[in-house]
Amino acid sequence: MANASSGMSASDECKLKFMELKRKKTHRFIIFKIDEKLQQIVVEKAGGPDESYEAFASSLPEKDCRYGVYDFDFVTEDNCQKSKIFFIAWSPDTSRVKAKMLYASSKDRFRRELDGVHYELQATDPTEMDLQVIKERVN
């Protein structure tokens, strides 16, 4: 089902990889990109379960938009091991206007298809999605 505002639909692989991240913990993160030729959102990269947040952040292109999900593990004040899934809409100021518009118009519907996301961030530069920002959101 295509997104009415942008014409972009999520590939089946997007939902499959997200389920693997959420249920099986086989991925630490997933980077999604819009393939304009296919008119579809596709998986660009999936990071293994041992990958760091830095590996995720460095996988985002410096001058192009992407969507990313990151499974953040942390310990609560009660000493409980927890995990929260973050959805990050990466839209750097240096990316093309058309790309920014395409990603912005496709985001809400795509985000809803990823059932189980706990937090959402919009970032235009790396400081807006710094590891410290992630930690502050879960506390």
The 8 nearest C-alpha neighbors of each residue, nearest first, counted from 0:
[[1, 8, 2, 9, 7, 3, 6, 10],
 [2, 0, 8, 6, 7, 3, 9, 5],
 [1, 3, 6, 7, 5, 4, 8, 105],
 [4, 2, 6, 5, 1, 7, 0, 105],
 [3, 5, 2, 6, 104, 105, 7, 1],
 [6, 4, 7, 2, 104, 105, 3, 101],
 [5, 7, 2, 1, 3, 4, 38, 8],
 [8, 6, 39, 2, 38, 1, 5, 40],
 [7, 9, 1, 39, 2, 40, 0, 10],
 [8, 10, 40, 39, 13, 11, 41, 109],
 [9, 11, 12, 13, 41, 40, 39, 8],
 [12, 10, 13, 14, 15, 9, 41, 16],
 [11, 13, 15, 10, 14, 16, 42, 41],
 [14, 12, 11, 10, 16, 15, 42, 41],
 [13, 15, 17, 11, 12, 16, 18, 113],
 [14, 16, 12, 18, 17, 13, 11, 19],
 [17, 15, 19, 13, 18, 14, 12, 20],
 [16, 18, 20, 14, 19, 15, 21, 13],
 [19, 17, 21, 15, 20, 16, 22, 14],
 [18, 20, 23, 16, 17, 22, 21, 25],
 [21, 19, 24, 26, 17, 18, 25, 22],
 [20, 22, 18, 19, 24, 17, 23, 115],
 [23, 21, 19, 18, 24, 20, 25, 17],
 [22, 24, 19, 25, 20, 21, 18, 26],
 [23, 25, 20, 26, 22, 21, 19, 48],
 [26, 24, 23, 48, 20, 19, 47, 27],
 [27, 25, 47, 48, 20, 46, 24, 28],
 [28, 26, 48, 70, 46, 47, 69, 50],
 [29, 27, 69, 46, 68, 26, 45, 70],
 [28, 30, 45, 68, 67, 44, 46, 31],
 [29, 31, 67, 44, 43, 66, 42, 45],
 [32, 30, 42, 66, 43, 41, 65, 67],
 [33, 31, 65, 41, 40, 43, 34, 42],
 [32, 34, 40, 39, 35, 41, 31, 38],
 [33, 35, 39, 37, 36, 38, 40, 32],
 [34, 36, 38, 37, 33, 39, 7, 40],
 [37, 35, 38, 34, 39, 33, 7, 40],
 [36, 38, 39, 34, 35, 40, 33, 7],
 [39, 37, 35, 7, 36, 34, 6, 8],
 [40, 38, 8, 7, 37, 34, 9, 33],
 [39, 41, 33, 9, 32, 10, 8, 34],
 [40, 42, 32, 31, 10, 13, 39, 33],
 [43, 41, 31, 13, 44, 30, 32, 12],
 [42, 44, 31, 30, 32, 41, 45, 29],
 [45, 43, 30, 29, 42, 46, 31, 58],
 [44, 46, 29, 28, 26, 30, 47, 43],
 [47, 45, 28, 26, 27, 50, 29, 44],
 [46, 48, 26, 50, 49, 27, 25, 45],
 [47, 49, 27, 26, 25, 50, 24, 46],
 [50, 48, 47, 51, 27, 46, 26, 25],
 [51, 49, 47, 48, 46, 27, 54, 52],
 [52, 50, 54, 53, 49, 55, 27, 48],
 [51, 53, 55, 54, 56, 50, 130, 69],
 [52, 54, 56, 51, 55, 57, 50, 130],
 [55, 53, 51, 57, 52, 56, 58, 50],
 [54, 56, 52, 58, 53, 57, 28, 51],
 [57, 55, 53, 58, 54, 59, 52, 125],
 [56, 58, 54, 59, 55, 53, 60, 52],
 [59, 57, 55, 56, 54, 60, 30, 44],
 [58, 60, 57, 56, 61, 65, 55, 30],
 [61, 59, 63, 62, 58, 64, 57, 65],
 [60, 62, 63, 59, 91, 93, 94, 64],
 [63, 61, 94, 93, 60, 91, 64, 92],
 [64, 62, 94, 60, 61, 91, 65, 90],
 [65, 63, 90, 89, 91, 94, 98, 99],
 [66, 64, 89, 32, 31, 88, 67, 63],
 [67, 65, 88, 31, 87, 89, 30, 32],
 [66, 68, 30, 87, 29, 86, 31, 65],
 [67, 69, 86, 29, 85, 28, 87, 84],
 [68, 70, 28, 85, 84, 71, 27, 67],
 [71, 69, 84, 27, 83, 28, 85, 82],
 [70, 72, 83, 82, 69, 84, 73, 85],
 [73, 71, 82, 81, 70, 83, 80, 74],
 [74, 72, 81, 80, 82, 71, 75, 134],
 [73, 75, 80, 79, 78, 81, 76, 72],
 [76, 74, 78, 79, 77, 73, 80, 81],
 [75, 77, 78, 74, 79, 138, 80, 73],
 [78, 76, 75, 79, 74, 80, 81, 73],
 [79, 77, 75, 76, 74, 80, 81, 73],
 [80, 78, 75, 74, 77, 81, 76, 73],
 [79, 81, 74, 73, 75, 78, 82, 72],
 [82, 80, 73, 72, 74, 79, 83, 75],
 [81, 83, 72, 71, 73, 70, 84, 80],
 [84, 82, 71, 70, 117, 85, 72, 81],
 [83, 85, 70, 116, 117, 69, 71, 118],
 [86, 84, 118, 69, 68, 119, 116, 117],
 [87, 85, 68, 119, 67, 118, 120, 116],
 [88, 86, 120, 67, 66, 119, 121, 89],
 [87, 89, 66, 121, 122, 120, 90, 65],
 [90, 88, 122, 65, 64, 66, 87, 123],
 [89, 91, 64, 123, 122, 99, 88, 92],
 [92, 90, 123, 93, 94, 124, 62, 89],
 [91, 93, 94, 123, 90, 124, 62, 95],
 [92, 94, 62, 91, 95, 63, 61, 90],
 [95, 93, 63, 62, 91, 92, 96, 64],
 [96, 94, 98, 97, 99, 93, 63, 62],
 [95, 97, 99, 98, 100, 94, 101, 93],
 [96, 98, 100, 95, 99, 101, 94, 102],
 [99, 97, 101, 95, 100, 96, 102, 64],
 [100, 98, 96, 102, 97, 101, 103, 90],
 [99, 101, 103, 97, 98, 102, 104, 96],
 [102, 100, 98, 104, 103, 99, 97, 105],
 [101, 103, 105, 99, 104, 100, 106, 98],
 [104, 102, 100, 106, 101, 105, 99, 107],
 [103, 105, 101, 102, 5, 106, 100, 4],
 [106, 104, 102, 103, 5, 107, 108, 101],
 [107, 105, 109, 103, 108, 104, 110, 102],
 [108, 106, 110, 109, 105, 111, 104, 103],
 [107, 109, 111, 110, 106, 105, 112, 2],
 [110, 108, 112, 106, 111, 107, 105, 9],
 [109, 111, 107, 113, 108, 112, 106, 86],
 [112, 110, 108, 113, 109, 114, 107, 106],
 [113, 111, 109, 110, 114, 108, 14, 9],
 [114, 112, 111, 110, 115, 116, 14, 109],
 [113, 115, 112, 116, 111, 110, 18, 17],
 [114, 116, 113, 117, 84, 21, 83, 18],
 [115, 117, 84, 114, 118, 85, 86, 113],
 [118, 116, 84, 83, 85, 115, 119, 86],
 [119, 117, 85, 116, 86, 84, 120, 83],
 [118, 120, 86, 85, 87, 121, 117, 116],
 [121, 119, 87, 88, 86, 122, 118, 128],
 [120, 122, 88, 87, 89, 119, 123, 90],
 [123, 121, 89, 127, 124, 128, 90, 88],
 [122, 124, 91, 90, 92, 89, 127, 121],
 [123, 125, 122, 91, 126, 127, 92, 128],
 [126, 124, 127, 128, 129, 122, 123, 56],
 [127, 125, 129, 128, 124, 122, 132, 123],
 [128, 126, 122, 125, 129, 124, 123, 132],
 [129, 127, 126, 125, 132, 122, 130, 133],
 [128, 130, 126, 132, 131, 127, 125, 133],
 [129, 131, 133, 132, 134, 128, 52, 53],
 [130, 132, 134, 129, 133, 135, 128, 136],
 [133, 131, 135, 129, 130, 134, 128, 136],
 [134, 132, 130, 136, 131, 135, 129, 137],
 [133, 135, 131, 136, 132, 137, 130, 138],
 [136, 134, 132, 138, 133, 137, 131, 130],
 [135, 137, 133, 134, 138, 132, 118, 131],
 [136, 138, 134, 135, 133, 83, 73, 118],
 [137, 135, 136, 134, 75, 76, 133, 73]]
